[in-house]
Amino acid sequence: MVVEVHASGFVPAEWEWPSTWGDRSRHDRTPAIIGHEFARVVTALGYGTTGLSLGQRVFGITDWHRDGTLAEYAAVEARNLAPLPGDVDFTVGASLPISGLTAWQGLFQHGRLRAGQSVLAHGAAGAVGAMVTQLAREFGGYVIGTGRAADRQAALVFGANDFLDLEHDDLGDVGGVDLVFDVIGGDVQRRSASLLRPGGTLVSVVGPVEARPVDRLTIDFVVESVPGRLMEIVGRVRDGRLRTHIGTVVSPRRRPPCAHPDRAAQGKTVIRVRPRNVGAASLQARSGDARRDLQTPSTCTPSATSSKVL
Ligand SMILES: NC(=O)c1ccc[n+]([C@@H]2O[C@H](COP(=O)([O-])OP(=O)(O)OC[C@H]3O[C@@H](n4cnc5c(N)ncnc54)[C@H](OP(=O)(O)O)[C@@H]3O)[C@@H](O)[C@H]2O)c1
């Protein structure tokens, strides 16, 4: 199926992923197109495609080993797509798939979080961490967010019960936790493993976990595209239970989408491949819907330092 890309999310670490540079057989596939989450409109259907129609708004994750979404058009497997509701802007839609699904799968599928448990959410002001923090709180967890000193306020706004500045505070002060959600790795990950209570779980999204603490579980995983879950996530955004954290919105008018979009602010980087979503705006104007805050944040250049919580 071919889709016209309107907005594409971008994870800075994509430059380091082996799948960015090689296919499943490890053959070089450069020049590669990065960006693997998107919001867009279906423009052509492959033979046998069911459940989607031409012109439909969709969002989701594309295959890691194939060219991505920082392009005007992309070919995507229909099974990786979920319908994007008409009142959700493409920029918001493009910011959700990787962060939202990673947080969900890490907390509930791999971490088996239960109400009343404590969660150490590393990088709590980042794209994944903000989702982890909100979802863990919603499901009854006690969340200790971490990050740099400047991340404290954002982490607390996303719902962290407490915050630890990794550069100045002692991680050991956290005491015992039931679940560590690691987005940083290295020494932070190693020290976090020793904080787990018996029966606790360390979930990592930054590669294999070296620590093997006795009576504790360690898991690393790569997020999977699950359209049904994505629909639940966007439903939460629509009814205000979940906020996406968009840091930088890059306009191709100011910078070509193939350029290296450096990270300049907390949160997700989204590249606006096409102008604003006129359809969604007019739909909201007609209905007078209170969900106005789902509209596009103002477009800025990568040098902007402010971040937006939608
Ligand atoms: N396995 C998977 O399926 C999967 C899925 C999604 C993401 N990931 C990975 O998860 C990582 C996070 O992704 P993201 O999109 O959430 O990135 P992000 O938005 O940059 O968030 C990471 C957060 O952690 C903070 N941080 C990093 N190192 C730190 C340190 N040493 N001390 C204090 N704070 C630190 C960052 O602060 P600064 O920006 O100030 O450094 C940032 O706030 C990336 O490596 C990405 O590749 C993996």
The ligand as a MOL file (V3000), in Angstrom:
LIG
                    3D

  0  0  0     0  0            999 V3000
M  V30 BEGIN CTAB
M  V30 COUNTS 48 52 0 0 0
M  V30 BEGIN ATOM
M  V30 1 N 13.7490 -0.8860 21.6670 0
M  V30 2 C 12.7690 -0.1140 21.2160 0
M  V30 3 O 11.7980 -0.6050 20.6710 0
M  V30 4 C 12.8400 1.3780 21.3780 0
M  V30 5 C 11.7010 2.1470 21.1390 0
M  V30 6 C 11.7710 3.5230 21.3700 0
M  V30 7 C 12.9600 4.1010 21.7820 0
M  V30 8 N 14.0450 3.2950 21.9690 0 CHG=1
M  V30 9 C 15.2990 3.8830 22.4680 0
M  V30 10 O 15.0370 4.4660 23.7270 0
M  V30 11 C 15.8830 5.5850 23.8990 0
M  V30 12 C 15.0290 6.7830 24.3200 0
M  V30 13 O 14.1670 7.1380 23.2570 0
M  V30 14 P 13.3100 8.4690 23.3640 0
M  V30 15 O 12.6380 8.6240 22.0420 0
M  V30 16 O 12.4840 8.4770 24.5910 0 CHG=-1
M  V30 17 O 14.4870 9.5560 23.5000 0
M  V30 18 P 14.4530 10.9670 24.1870 0
M  V30 19 O 13.1780 11.6590 23.8590 0
M  V30 20 O 15.7360 11.6040 23.8300 0
M  V30 21 O 14.4110 10.6310 25.7600 0
M  V30 22 C 15.5070 10.1770 26.5040 0
M  V30 23 C 15.5690 11.0090 27.7760 0
M  V30 24 O 16.5520 10.4610 28.6490 0
M  V30 25 C 17.4580 11.5310 29.0250 0
M  V30 26 N 18.7900 10.9840 29.2580 0
M  V30 27 C 19.5260 10.2480 28.4270 0
M  V30 28 N 20.7180 9.9530 28.9970 0
M  V30 29 C 20.7060 10.5350 30.2230 0
M  V30 30 C 21.6230 10.5830 31.2980 0
M  V30 31 N 22.8210 9.9770 31.2290 0
M  V30 32 N 21.2860 11.2630 32.4130 0
M  V30 33 C 20.1010 11.8750 32.4970 0
M  V30 34 N 19.1650 11.8690 31.5180 0
M  V30 35 C 19.4770 11.1900 30.3800 0
M  V30 36 C 17.4470 12.4450 27.8250 0
M  V30 37 O 17.9480 13.7100 28.1830 0
M  V30 38 P 18.9300 14.4790 27.1280 0
M  V30 39 O 18.1540 14.6280 25.8800 0
M  V30 40 O 19.2280 15.7590 27.8290 0
M  V30 41 O 20.1310 13.6020 26.9550 0
M  V30 42 C 15.9800 12.4490 27.4760 0
M  V30 43 O 15.2270 13.3150 28.2940 0
M  V30 44 C 16.6300 5.7800 22.5870 0
M  V30 45 O 17.9130 5.2160 22.7150 0
M  V30 46 C 15.8080 4.9870 21.5770 0
M  V30 47 O 16.5730 4.4720 20.5170 0
M  V30 48 C 14.0160 1.9650 21.7790 0
M  V30 END ATOM
M  V30 BEGIN BOND
M  V30 1 1 1 2
M  V30 2 2 2 3
M  V30 3 1 2 4
M  V30 4 1 4 5
M  V30 5 2 4 48
M  V30 6 2 5 6
M  V30 7 1 6 7
M  V30 8 2 7 8
M  V30 9 1 8 9
M  V30 10 1 8 48
M  V30 11 1 9 10
M  V30 12 1 9 46
M  V30 13 1 10 11
M  V30 14 1 11 12
M  V30 15 1 11 44
M  V30 16 1 12 13
M  V30 17 1 13 14
M  V30 18 2 14 15
M  V30 19 1 14 16
M  V30 20 1 14 17
M  V30 21 1 17 18
M  V30 22 2 18 19
M  V30 23 1 18 20
M  V30 24 1 18 21
M  V30 25 1 21 22
M  V30 26 1 22 23
M  V30 27 1 23 24
M  V30 28 1 23 42
M  V30 29 1 24 25
M  V30 30 1 25 26
M  V30 31 1 25 36
M  V30 32 1 26 27
M  V30 33 1 26 35
M  V30 34 2 27 28
M  V30 35 1 28 29
M  V30 36 1 29 30
M  V30 37 2 29 35
M  V30 38 1 30 31
M  V30 39 2 30 32
M  V30 40 1 32 33
M  V30 41 2 33 34
M  V30 42 1 34 35
M  V30 43 1 36 37
M  V30 44 1 36 42
M  V30 45 1 37 38
M  V30 46 2 38 39
M  V30 47 1 38 40
M  V30 48 1 38 41
M  V30 49 1 42 43
M  V30 50 1 44 45
M  V30 51 1 44 46
M  V30 52 1 46 47
M  V30 END BOND
M  V30 END CTAB
M  END
